[in-house]
Structure formats: C-alpha cells, structure tokens
C-alpha cells in the first residue's frame, strides 16, 4: 500500500516542502517516503513524492525531464510506473496517453510532472483514491484529504474517475477522457448471460491475482465472497479465507462450514466489544467521514486487513461491487415495484458509477495501514460493461423479490458453487458482523444517536496528525 502527493507552486512557494509535509499525514500508508523536485520553470516549481512500505510499493519512474508516480497496480504489468511513463512521454498528447491507460485493467492513481506542468488521473472505477485542492499560488494532489487539510487547504475535491486534471502556471483544466457508458441492453437469455458472466469473472480473478504468491479472501459465506473464494481457489494454489466479527456475530458461526465446503483454509477472528470504540475512532480518522453506514462497513474490512496481514497476505479479495451490478440490495426490489423497470435500470447504473465515492475510496482507506490491497473481480471493466447490458429481469423480479441477483446465482451454479451458498440470502457486512448494532449501543450509552456519536468522534480525531 502506498500514497502519492504532488504540488505545483507559484510565486516562490516551496513545492517540495509542501509535499514533504503532506506525506507526513500519509505515513500510515507506508513509512518509507521520497520526494523529488523538478527544475524551476520560470514562475513555477513542481514536486512530487510518495510513501510506501512492505510488499506493495508505489511505482516511480523518472526519465527525460519527466516523472511518473503511480499508486496501485496495472494488473499483469510488473513495472507499472515505467509502463505508464513510456505512454505519457510518447509523442502524443498526455490526454491520449492517459486515455489508453484508463482502458488497462487496474486500480491506480497517477501523477505526472513535465516541463512546468502537473497532471493527475485515476482508474476509471475510482478504486484508488485521489484528491486535489487549489489556492492562488498552489495546486496540489494527494491520496487522502487529510494531507491537503494539513497544509491549510479546506476546499478539497476528489479527482473524478476517468478525468484528466492538468495545471500549469496559467491554467487549470479538468477533461473527461472516458466513462462507464449507460447500458444498452442485449438480447440474450439468462443461460447465455450467466455463461458469459462466469467466463468474465474467471478472467477477472486471473488478472487481479496474477503474480501474487498468497491471496486472502474476505469471506462471509454469502454469494459474492463465495464466488470470489471459489474462483480464486480454482486459479491460485495458495488461497486463505478470512472472516471477522464481534463475538456474537452470526457470520462467524456460519462461515467455517462454508469454507470446508469449498475446501478452503480459513482464519476466524473475533474482536471484542471492549475494543470496538478504539477501532471506530481509528476508522473514522482513516475514512475521514462520520457516516454510519460507511463506518459500519469499514470497521470489519479494517479487521479483515489486520488478519490478512498477520497471515502475510498483501492482496485481499472481496465481493464488493456485485450488489450494484446485479441488484443485491432490497432497495432495488422496492424501486422496481414502485417505479418500474426504467427506474430500476437507471438506479443500478447510478449505483455503479457512484461506487468510487460510496464504496471504493472508503475500502481502500480502511485497509491501507496494513500493506494490504483490496481487490474485487466485480470491478473489472469487462465484467461491468457486460453486466450492465444484462436485462434487468435477470437481476430483480417483480413482487417484493427477496432473492434477487438471479443471473449471478445462475452463474454460480455453472461454476460449481454449493447450493446452500448459491441461495443464501443477502446479509450486509455491517449486520452480519454485528458492527452497526454495536455502534448504536455505544452511542446509546452516551445518550446519543449513532449519527451524533460518530460526528462527535469525527470532531475529536479528524485533525490528529497520526492514526489513533
């Protein structure tokens, strides 16, 4: 895991000192840091830096008066920064080069410095976080908002996935290079759809585990994590399931049986109620928000990363992204019954596009301190594009559908997943692990609502310079 930061400064402001200061706020993402400063170009100076550590290094490449820093991975490309740098310094525009990189399977955020110009972009799904802020003399980018807050910039904005951000001493631009297209529904039956989906998910698993010695799977025994575990076990020789929760969480009672069915070694770890408040404080600091749903999901992912790191896994797979593609949440059944098919299709598409902001940034930040990178087969662009083209009738059926995700269950059957996992009802991670209910109880003891309690925690921790 790593972090990047970059700055273009005007009127004598020291860009390198600013980058070094930002990286101090990102040391939880990697203890080793380095900065470089480009030659001053008249009125501006540019600097970039990174923090990294352990198995997942930030990729850096500098040549021919330009520098590329890439946090994350371009799957199946062992020297990702060199690969990106060659694309970005070819005799084509940076925009064209960045467009081609956005089509590569991967999870990455990238900054590029050249001749008085600073550019930034991130993968089309937004799997890796990246933010920016501006003032009269300064434009800066960083992997987390807290780094920008640290140097006194409060109006922090996210780098939108698929956009190229470019800045010089005279101009700042935001250009959309690519996007996930609105679905054009294909003419197919559910058997054709599930067969194609099975093949694409298998290919996605091969991509995201390529070159990885040992893989952990955040495992709940639900459909999404079970498919992920099954395919990983078929693809890799060294796969281990990880399951976490509070001592009384129903998830921990079920998963061991499901892991045995998949012939998968599993590590179970329960975290005490007494330690929950400590983890809540830490997670609120990491994800930089007091949102109850986000915190309740991030805490068990944080725990899973702790366990994966103990098992010496630098990659942890999860089933994130499936519910948005195939209608897993009950809200989609309500939308269909109340507002019809067109509204359902529109809501599913919006959910996929919004996943960077709603899910992926949070998940990356929650797992960042342990040198564990979270990857999901459902975020593969080929999987997404095909899944959006599947008729919604194969996802959610009318009449208070409590099952949903029909096409994915059909695909799971073709893959050989046991029936009890195929038809297991959806149970959100925050409920299966018992975390959301426990946070509500913590708040009640203090005479607060859960939202009020988390807001109070947020006020206490957000300006801390290091992880609680």
C-alpha positions, 0 to 999 in steps of 0.5 A: 500500500502506498500514497502519492502527493504532488504540488505545483507552486507559484510565486516562490512557494516551496513545492517540495516542502509542501509535499514533504509535509503532506506525506507526513499525514500519509505515513500510515500508508507506508513509512518509507517516503521520497520526494523529488523536485523538478527544475524551476520553470520560470514562475513555477516549481513542481514536486512530487513524492510518495510513501510506501512500505512492505510488499506493495510499493508505489511505482516511480519512474523518472526519465527525460525531464519527466516523472511518473508516480503511480499508486496501485497496480496495472494488473499483469504489468510488473513495472507499472510506473515505467509502463505508464511513463513510456505512454505519457512521454510518447509523442502524443498528447498526455490526454491520449496517453492517459486515455489508453491507460484508463482502458488497462485493467487496474486500480491506480492513481497517477501523477505526472510532472513535465516541463512546468506542468502537473497532471493527475488521473485515476482508474476509471472505477475510482478504486484508488483514491485521489484528491486535489485542492487549489489556492492562488499560488498552489495546486496540489494532489494527494491520496487522502484529504487529510494531507491537503487539510494539513497544509491549510487547504479546506476546499478539497475535491476528489479527482473524478474517475476517468478525468484528466486534471492538468495545471500549469502556471496559467491554467487549470483544466479538468477533461473527461477522457472516458466513462462507464457508458449507460447500458444498452441492453442485449438480447440474450437469455439468462443461460447465455448471460450467466455463461458469459458472466462466469467466463468474465469473472474467471478472467477477472480473478486471473488478472487481479491475482496474477503474480501474487504468491498468497491471496486472502479472501474476505469471506462471509459465506454469502454469494459474492465472497463465495464466488470470489473464494471459489474462483480464486481457489480454482486459479491460485494454489495458495488461497486463505479465507478470512472472516471477522466479527464481534463475538456474537456475530452470526457470520462467524458461526456460519462461515467455517462450514462454508469454507470446508465446503469449498475446501478452503483454509480459513482464519476466524477472528473475533474482536471484542466489544471492549475494543470496538470504540478504539477501532471506530475512532481509528476508522473514522480518522482513516475514512475521514467521514462520520457516516454510519453506514460507511463506518459500519462497513469499514470497521470489519474490512479494517479487521479483515486487513489486520488478519490478512496481514498477520497471515502475510497476505498483501492482496485481499479479495472481496465481493464488493461491487456485485450488489450494484451490478446485479441488484443485491440490495432490497432497495432495488426490489422496492424501486422496481415495484414502485417505479418500474423497470426504467427506474430500476435500470437507471438506479443500478447504473447510478449505483455503479458509477457512484461506487468510487465515492460510496464504496471504493475510496472508503475500502481502500482507506480502511485497509491501507495501514496494513500493506494490504490491497483490496481487490474485487473481480466485480470491478473489472471493466469487462465484467461491468460493461457486460453486466450492465447490458444484462436485462434487468429481469435477470437481476430483480423480479417483480413482487417484493423479490427477496432473492434477487441477483438471479443471473449471478446465482445462475452463474454460480451454479455453472461454476460449481458453487454449493447450493446452500451458498448459491441461495443464501440470502443477502446479509450486509457486512455491517449486520452480519458482523454485528458492527452497526448494532454495536455502534448504536449501543455505544452511542446509546450509552452516551445518550446519543444517536449513532449519527451524533456519536460518530460526528462527535468522534469525527470532531475529536480525531479528524485533525490528529496528525497520526492514526489513533 
